[in-house]
Amino acid sequence: MASLYHSYAGQLAPDAPSWQLKEYEVCYCDPSVVLAKMFDNLDYNGQFDYTPYVKLNDSGKHCWNEFMSGNYAWCHVVCIIFS
């Protein structure tokens, strides 16, 4: 897990709320590391569909409902295939 320190980057009003003046630690996991560990875990064998997809609703708008329907998964598989 990694962490970064960030603070509010917008314009500050003279009466800015206290949360805009503080610095926050943001902890996160690298998605590629998480996926690699999931694929290595035999408990997920046959339980995880790792095929990226794009699902559209009736009006043609993208439906986001899980990681594999997101742009991250779709863009990375396209990069891997065409590399």
HELIX and SHEET records of a PDB file:
HELIX    1   1 SER A   18  LEU A   21  1                                   4    
HELIX    2   2 PRO A   31  ASP A   40  1                                  10    
HELIX    3   3 LEU A   42  TYR A   44  5                                   3    
HELIX    4   4 PHE A   67  SER A   69  5                                   3    
HELIX    5   5 ASN A   71  ILE A   81  1                                  11    
SHEET    1   A 2 ALA A   2  SER A   7  0                                        
SHEET    2   A 2 GLU A  23  TYR A  28 -1                                        
SHEET    1   B 2 LYS A  55  LEU A  56  0                                        
SHEET    2   B 2 HIS A  62  CYS A  63 -1                                        
END                                                                             
